[in-house]
Each structure stands twice: as structure tokens, then as C-alpha cells.
Amino acid sequence: MGMFAGQVALVTGAGRGFGRAIAERLAAEGASVALAARSLEQLQDAADFIRGSGGTAFPVACDVTDPASIKAALGAVVHALGPIDLLVSNAGVPGPFGPIWEVDGEEWWRAQEIHIRAPFLLMQGVLPGMVARGRGRVICVSAKAARLVAPHLSAYCTGKIAQNRLVAEAGVELVGTGVAVFAIDPGFVPTQLARDTMEDAAAQKYLGGMVERLKERFDDPTAQDDLARCAQRCCDLASGRYDALSGGYYELPDDLDEALAAISAP
């Protein structure tokens, strides 16, 4: 059965990397999982794996920066699986890389659409139903970049810190509704996003140290461990056990039980 039997989860960016790991784990725990990405082709392997393991997967094409695309995707998910109980907003891009006065402005702004506009639109789409039903959870996959000043990484750092603030604002607004929202750092895994960064000429020029660390990570036999840790963190937050931490940002080393005890202490 699993802890999420009878629940519906929507995971964006679910075709690979962290999104796929999260979707597969939620399905293994009994959730009916909608997998979203811009292309259905990206999702097919993940959907086949979930179904082959006895789970329920519903792939849906969605541009998470386009309100009409989101509305259509959410409608299709609700029609196929039922009301959405859990949203995991996971889509992201690493660049553009370089000094603010050199990066392409349109590309920089496009990154903000993915990091900020997308979770905002997705929240607007799912929160009314969650609030009306008095239950639901939203998890935004953020990054440590949210608390860093990293030269030549302004698009990513700005997008992630804004994402965390969006979660904090939503957390305050949702008090008393039965709905909780969280931001997490997923960990450090050599995903396709990392490979794209390594192969980017501007990243190689301006972020040589980071590129080298990524290359080392690709050769590390334990490099995939954070996929499972991230999926577990999502399950923990989706369980309802930590709803009192709503609005917060948490990294994998953070002890959620300690954080819960700290806010509960007199």
C-alpha cells in the first residue's frame, strides 16, 4: 500500500535526475504520480519504470512557465488521477554563466521564469484546491545557491533565493489551512544539468573550479547517493509529520526532528 496510497502527486522535471528519483519513490510509496516535462518523450522511460514496478504513472507535457500549458496539464492530471495532494516543483536551469554585464539578458530572464514564475504559477494552480480540501503539500526543489553570493552565477543564485522567499511567503499565508509548503536543497549529484554545466563554454571560462568539482563527482562511486536521500526527504515532508516547519528551506544534512523540536520548545 505505502504511506501515500490514495494520494495524487505531481512532479515537474520528472523525466530525469532528482525529479525522476522523487517520482519513482512517491510511486513506490503508493502515490499515483503525474510526471511533467516539456516533452512526453523525456518522461516515457520513467513512466514505464513506475508502471513496471506496479505503480501508477501519468506523463503529461507541460511548459511550466506558460499559464495556459499549466492549466491544461493540471486539468488532465485531475481528470486522469484525481485532485492533487502533493506538488513537487523541480524544473530548473543552471545558467547563464558569467558577469552580469556580459550574460545574455533574455537568457538570464528566462532562467528567472523557470525558477520563480514556474513555482508561482504551479502554486496558483494547485493551492486553491488544497486549501478548499484542507490538506496538501508543496515542495520546491531549490539549492544551496539560495544562500550564496557566487560570482558569475547570478541567474541561478537570484532565482533560488527568490524561490525560497516565495515558499516563505506562502508558508505564512497558508497558516491554519492544513496546507504546508517547503523548499529543499536536493544534494549534489552529477545529473544531466551538471553535465550541461560542465560542457558550457562560459562555465568553463568563469567557473573552472566548479566544473572541476563536477568532473570529480562524475567519477565518484557514491555520487548517486543523494538521489535516494532527496527522495526520502520529499517523502518525509510529504508525510505531514513536519507541517509545522512549513515555509522553511532545508538541506539534506538538516535534522528535521531537531528543527521541529526547536520551534516546539517553550
Stockholm file with secondary structure:
# STOCKHOLM 1.0

chainA/1-266         MGMFAGQVALVTGAGRGFGRAIAERLAAEGASVALAARSLEQLQDAADFIRGSGGTAFPVACDVTDPASIKAALGAVVHALGPIDLLVSNAGVPGPFGPIWEVDGEEWWRAQEIHIRAPFLLMQGVLPGMVARGRGRVICVSAKAARLVAPHLSAYCTGKIAQNRLVAEAGVELVGTGVAVFAIDPGFVPTQLARDTMEDAAAQKYLGGMVERLKERFDDPTAQDDLARCAQRCCDLASGRYDALSGGYYELPDDLDEALAAISAP
#=GR chainA/1-266 SS CCTTTTCEEEEESTTSHHHHHHHHHHHHTTCEEEEEESCHHHHHHHHHHHHHTTCEEEEEECCTTCHHHHHHHHHHHHHHHCSCCEEEECCCCCCCCSCTTTSCHHHHHHHHIIIIIHHHHHHHHHHHHHHHHTCEEEEEECCGGGGCCCTTCHHHHHHHHHHHHHHHHHHHHTTTTTEEEEEECCCCCCCHHHHHHHHCHHHHHHCHHHHHHHHHHHTCTTTTHHHHHHHHHHHHHHTTTTGGGTTCEECTTSCHHHHHHHHHCC
#=GC SS_cons         CCTTTTCEEEEESTTSHHHHHHHHHHHHTTCEEEEEESCHHHHHHHHHHHHHTTCEEEEEECCTTCHHHHHHHHHHHHHHHCSCCEEEECCCCCCCCSCTTTSCHHHHHHHHIIIIIHHHHHHHHHHHHHHHHTCEEEEEECCGGGGCCCTTCHHHHHHHHHHHHHHHHHHHHTTTTTEEEEEECCCCCCCHHHHHHHHCHHHHHHCHHHHHHHHHHHTCTTTTHHHHHHHHHHHHHHTTTTGGGTTCEECTTSCHHHHHHHHHCC
//
